[in-house]
Amino acid sequence: LQREREERRLHDPQSRAIYDIYGKRGLEVEGWEVVERKRTPAEIREEYERLQREREERRLQQRTNPKGTISVGIDATDLFDRYEEDYEEISGGGSGGLPHIEINRMHISQSIEAPLTTSDTVILSGSLSTHNGNGGGNINLALRRVTSAKGWGEVEFGAGDTHGPLFGLKIFRNLTSHCFTTAHCGMQFSSRGIRPGLTTMLARHLDKNTMGYLQWRWGTQSSMNTSIVRDTKSSHLTFAVQLGIPHTFIMMSYQYKFQDDDQTKIKGSVKSGFFGTVVEYGAETKISRHSVLGATVSVGVPQGVSLKIKLNRASQTYFFPIHLTDQLLPSAVFYATVGPLVFYLAIQRLVIRPYLHAQQEQELEKQRESSASDIAKKKQEAEAAVLLMQESVRRIIEAEESRMGLIILNAWYGKFVTDNSRKHERARVIDVTVPLQCLVKDSKLVLTEASKAGLPGFYDPCVGEEKSLKVLYQFRGVMHQVLCGDTEALRIPKQSHRIDNDS
């Protein structure tokens, strides 16, 4: 059966070209399904090398699995909580000083993995943090061993300048196909003695999209927490209850996922407990291939109003919590909500879109340069094919005119520029009137869902760009016109293509 599948696959022209260049190994490379069909051997070789480079990068990423976080806390309460009397006393009656904004905390952490064998991995991590001028850091070394398909264990050693040595043990185990558990115990040595701690968690699949968690923590901060998480293609819902010292709360959050190219999400949550109540809402969107930008507004009592901005770049996270006010001020809530939105739209229009457009133009220009000789060759082949079609087309037109059938008056294929914002771009189209008329049979023209660059007498005038086919034709003495995409099926004549001349 495997051999039959391979033989059937080799009937495909592109698969045969890949096989001829790279053999069976080339067919096994993932990613060919997104490669445009009808490519030349040189283009296939270039695409293969690109896929190989991406595969090696993913393999290196998976082996080292680097993760990093940079958090910068900003105190901007002086924007809204200004004490005019103090300013007047200090400045001798003047209160027009600029607001004072400062960075009051920072945190940096990084971790990498180093596989020793197929089952043993060393994890090295470290962090540095500072708050109001006081700082500290720690470094941890962990050895993880996969004991079986059902679980693994990890031993951790650490040290820091704010505490003594740290020893920990972590275990993961699949109890059934729908249930797993984790346990983490640790001992921290300090001048005050040994501080032991224990955390256990039991998780179970409640259905296809829902998980239930039960966690117990004992140590300096003891608590019992239970939560239910439901994750679907369009939403993410979390409900949690915690009883503990010093934190007891109930929390619910909901996230809606838009089904768009930017993977936009909007979210909201409510958390209430002995510490007060906090309401959060925000959104995140994908701004590039590897970057996701998000903003969250936090409004609570007695915490006040904060704005949290987060940027995820691959496996790196940059977090900027901005504390705006200790009070519930409507002006702070308004600016925290509208400010990031206006800023993002401005950056999107003035920076991100021009940058991505410039990158796309550079890639297209490189592609045009690399395929210039091939385009010239294809053009010559198409022109030669059109010359051979002239006599057949003349007979087809005579037959169609005799019965007032389908006559192709004009046909253009390539990139059309109709958007006023892109007037600086030049349309790149070719005349395909003769090749299309040659395909007319019994006053009908049918094109399948495939790139039209492979049709006799056609060639690709703008490699890598979106193309369309525009046809002006006459049927039963009436003018018709249609514009269709490169890979869209086309069937003419149709009543919907008729040009209304009543006006």
SVG drawing of the C-alpha trace seen along z (x, -y; Angstrom):
<svg xmlns="http://www.w3.org/2000/svg" viewBox="-32 -81 57 83">
<polyline fill="none" stroke="black" stroke-width="0.4" points="0.0,0.0 2.8,-2.4 4.4,-1.7 1.1,-2.3 0.7,-5.6 4.2,-6.7 3.6,-5.7 0.3,-7.7 2.1,-10.6 4.8,-10.5 2.1,-11.0 1.9,-14.6 4.4,-16.8 5.7,-18.7 6.2,-15.6 8.0,-14.0 10.3,-17.1 11.0,-17.0 11.8,-13.3 14.1,-13.7 16.1,-16.4 16.2,-15.1 14.8,-11.5 12.5,-10.0 14.1,-12.1 12.7,-15.3 9.2,-14.0 9.3,-13.5 10.1,-17.1 7.0,-18.9 5.8,-22.1 5.5,-21.2 1.7,-21.5 2.0,-25.3 4.3,-25.6 2.8,-27.0 2.4,-24.4 4.1,-24.6 7.5,-25.7 10.7,-25.1 13.5,-22.8 15.5,-25.9 12.6,-27.3 11.9,-23.9 15.5,-23.6 15.4,-27.1 12.1,-26.2 13.6,-22.9 16.6,-24.7 14.4,-27.2 12.3,-24.4 15.4,-22.7 16.7,-25.8 13.4,-26.3 13.4,-22.7 16.9,-23.0 15.9,-26.2 12.9,-24.5 15.0,-21.5 17.5,-23.8 14.7,-25.7 13.2,-22.4 16.5,-21.2 17.5,-24.3 14.0,-25.6 15.2,-29.1 12.7,-31.1 13.1,-34.6 11.1,-37.3 11.8,-41.0 9.4,-42.9 9.6,-46.7 7.3,-48.2 6.4,-51.9 4.9,-54.2 2.9,-56.8 0.6,-57.8 1.8,-61.3 -0.2,-61.7 -3.5,-61.5 -2.7,-61.8 -0.8,-65.1 -0.7,-66.9 -1.0,-70.5 -0.4,-71.9 3.0,-70.1 4.0,-71.5 3.0,-75.0 5.0,-74.8 8.0,-73.4 8.0,-75.7 6.8,-78.8 3.3,-79.0 3.9,-77.4 2.1,-74.2 3.0,-73.7 5.8,-71.2 6.0,-68.1 4.6,-64.9 7.2,-62.5 7.3,-59.0 9.8,-56.5 10.7,-52.8 10.2,-51.3 10.8,-47.6 12.5,-45.3 12.7,-41.6 14.7,-39.5 14.7,-35.8 16.1,-33.3 16.2,-29.6 17.7,-27.1 17.6,-23.3 20.5,-21.0 19.5,-17.4 22.1,-14.9 20.4,-11.8 17.0,-10.9 15.7,-10.7 17.9,-13.1 17.8,-16.9 19.6,-19.7 17.7,-22.9 19.7,-26.1 17.7,-29.1 18.4,-32.4 16.7,-35.6 17.5,-39.1 15.0,-41.6 15.0,-44.9 12.3,-46.9 12.6,-50.5 16.4,-50.3 16.7,-46.9 17.5,-43.9 18.4,-40.2 18.9,-37.3 19.1,-33.5 20.3,-30.7 18.9,-27.2 20.1,-23.9 17.7,-21.1 18.1,-17.6 15.0,-16.0 14.7,-12.3 11.8,-10.8 11.2,-7.5 8.6,-6.2 5.8,-7.2 3.7,-8.0 5.9,-10.3 9.1,-12.1 11.0,-13.3 13.2,-16.4 15.8,-17.3 16.5,-21.0 19.3,-22.8 19.5,-26.6 21.1,-29.5 20.5,-33.2 21.8,-36.3 18.5,-36.8 18.3,-33.3 20.5,-30.2 20.7,-27.0 17.5,-25.5 16.7,-21.9 13.6,-20.6 12.0,-17.5 9.3,-17.5 7.3,-14.5 4.8,-14.2 2.7,-11.1 -0.1,-10.1 -2.6,-8.1 -5.0,-7.3 -5.5,-8.5 -7.7,-11.3 -6.0,-12.1 -2.5,-13.2 -0.9,-14.5 2.2,-16.6 4.0,-17.0 6.7,-19.4 8.5,-19.5 11.3,-21.8 13.5,-22.9 15.0,-26.4 17.9,-27.0 18.3,-30.4 19.7,-32.0 16.2,-31.5 16.3,-27.8 14.8,-25.4 11.6,-26.4 9.9,-23.3 7.2,-23.5 4.9,-21.1 2.6,-21.5 0.5,-18.8 -2.0,-19.0 -4.5,-16.6 -5.9,-17.3 -8.6,-15.5 -10.2,-15.8 -13.9,-16.4 -14.7,-16.4 -13.0,-17.1 -12.5,-20.8 -12.7,-21.0 -10.1,-20.4 -10.5,-20.3 -7.7,-21.0 -7.3,-20.5 -4.2,-22.0 -3.0,-21.9 -0.1,-24.0 1.6,-23.8 4.3,-26.0 4.8,-29.7 1.6,-30.4 -0.8,-27.5 -3.9,-27.2 -6.4,-24.8 -7.4,-25.8 -9.8,-24.3 -10.4,-25.4 -12.2,-24.5 -10.8,-25.5 -12.7,-25.2 -10.8,-25.9 -12.4,-25.8 -11.6,-27.1 -13.5,-30.4 -13.3,-30.9 -11.4,-30.2 -13.2,-30.1 -11.7,-29.8 -13.4,-29.5 -11.4,-29.2 -11.9,-29.2 -9.1,-29.4 -9.1,-29.0 -5.8,-29.9 -3.6,-32.0 -3.3,-34.9 -5.2,-34.8 -8.8,-33.6 -10.6,-34.5 -13.1,-33.5 -12.2,-34.3 -13.8,-33.9 -12.3,-34.9 -13.5,-34.7 -11.6,-35.1 -13.1,-35.3 -10.9,-34.3 -11.6,-36.0 -11.1,-33.7 -8.9,-36.1 -5.3,-36.2 -4.2,-38.3 -5.5,-35.8 -7.1,-38.7 -8.5,-37.9 -10.5,-40.0 -10.7,-39.0 -12.2,-40.0 -12.0,-38.7 -13.4,-39.4 -11.5,-38.4 -12.8,-39.0 -11.5,-38.0 -10.3,-39.2 -7.8,-41.5 -10.6,-43.3 -12.0,-43.1 -10.3,-43.4 -11.8,-43.7 -9.6,-43.3 -10.3,-43.6 -8.0,-43.7 -7.1,-42.4 -4.2,-40.9 -3.3,-40.6 -0.6,-39.2 1.5,-42.0 4.0,-39.8 4.8,-36.2 6.4,-35.7 5.1,-38.6 1.9,-39.1 1.0,-42.4 -1.5,-42.7 -2.8,-45.3 -4.9,-44.8 -6.6,-47.4 -6.9,-46.4 -9.4,-48.3 -9.7,-47.3 -10.2,-48.2 -7.8,-49.0 -5.3,-48.5 -6.5,-51.4 -6.0,-51.5 -3.2,-49.9 -2.3,-49.3 -0.4,-46.2 1.3,-45.9 2.8,-42.6 4.8,-41.7 5.5,-38.0 8.3,-37.6 8.8,-33.9 9.8,-32.4 10.6,-35.8 8.2,-37.9 8.4,-41.6 6.0,-42.9 5.3,-46.5 2.9,-47.0 2.1,-50.7 0.4,-51.8 -1.7,-54.9 -3.5,-55.7 -4.3,-54.3 -7.9,-55.5 -10.8,-54.7 -10.7,-57.7 -12.8,-57.6 -10.2,-59.7 -7.5,-57.1 -9.8,-54.3 -10.6,-56.2 -7.0,-57.0 -5.9,-53.4 -8.5,-52.1 -8.4,-54.6 -4.7,-55.4 -3.3,-52.0 -5.9,-51.6 -5.0,-54.9 -1.3,-54.3 -1.6,-50.8 -3.6,-52.1 -1.1,-54.9 1.9,-52.4 0.0,-49.9 -0.5,-52.5 2.8,-54.4 5.3,-51.7 4.1,-48.1 2.2,-48.2 5.0,-50.1 7.6,-47.8 5.8,-44.6 5.0,-46.1 8.7,-47.0 9.7,-43.5 7.2,-42.0 8.4,-44.2 12.0,-43.2 11.1,-39.5 9.1,-40.0 12.0,-41.9 14.4,-39.1 11.9,-36.6 11.6,-38.6 15.4,-38.8 15.8,-35.1 13.0,-34.2 13.7,-36.8 15.4,-34.4 12.7,-31.8 9.9,-34.4 11.6,-35.4 11.8,-31.7 8.2,-31.1 7.2,-34.3 9.0,-33.0 7.3,-29.6 3.9,-31.3 4.4,-33.6 5.4,-30.6 2.3,-28.7 0.1,-31.7 1.5,-31.8 0.6,-28.1 -2.9,-28.8 -3.7,-31.6 -5.2,-29.3 -7.2,-27.3 -8.5,-30.4 -9.5,-31.9 -11.7,-28.8 -13.2,-28.8 -14.1,-32.5 -15.7,-31.9 -17.8,-29.0 -18.8,-31.0 -19.8,-34.1 -22.0,-32.0 -24.1,-31.0 -23.7,-34.2 -21.8,-32.2 -18.9,-33.0 -16.3,-35.5 -13.5,-36.6 -13.0,-40.3 -10.2,-41.0 -8.6,-38.9 -5.9,-40.0 -4.0,-37.9 -1.8,-39.2 -1.8,-41.8 -4.4,-44.5 -4.1,-47.7 -7.5,-49.2 -7.0,-50.5 -6.4,-54.3 -4.0,-53.9 -1.7,-51.9 -1.6,-54.1 2.2,-54.1 2.2,-50.4 2.4,-49.3 -0.1,-46.7 1.7,-43.7 -0.7,-41.9 -0.4,-39.9 -2.8,-39.6 -4.4,-36.1 -7.2,-36.8 -6.0,-34.2 -5.2,-31.4 -8.7,-31.8 -10.5,-31.8 -8.6,-28.6 -10.2,-26.9 -13.7,-27.8 -15.7,-24.7 -19.4,-24.7 -19.8,-28.3 -18.5,-27.4 -15.3,-28.0 -14.6,-26.1 -11.5,-26.6 -10.9,-24.5 -9.7,-25.6 -6.0,-25.8 -3.5,-28.5 -4.0,-29.7 -0.3,-30.3 -0.1,-26.6 -2.6,-27.0 -1.3,-26.9 -0.2,-30.4 -0.1,-31.7 2.8,-32.4 3.2,-34.1 4.1,-37.8 4.4,-38.6 5.8,-35.6 4.7,-35.5 1.9,-38.1 -1.8,-37.8 -3.1,-37.5 -6.5,-37.7 -8.1,-37.0 -10.2,-39.7 -12.3,-38.7 -14.5,-40.8 -16.6,-38.6 -19.6,-38.7 -22.4,-36.1 -25.6,-36.3 -24.5,-39.7 -24.5,-41.0 -21.3,-42.2 -20.2,-40.4 -17.4,-41.0 -15.9,-39.0 -13.0,-39.2 -11.9,-36.1 -9.0,-35.1 -6.0,-33.0 -7.1,-29.8 -10.9,-30.3 -12.9,-28.2 -14.4,-30.0 -17.4,-29.0 -18.7,-31.3 -21.1,-32.5 -23.2,-33.4 -26.1,-35.8 -24.5,-37.4 -21.6,-38.6 -23.9,-40.6 -23.0,-44.3 -26.1,-46.5 -26.2,-49.2 -29.6,-50.7 -27.9,-53.5"/>
</svg>
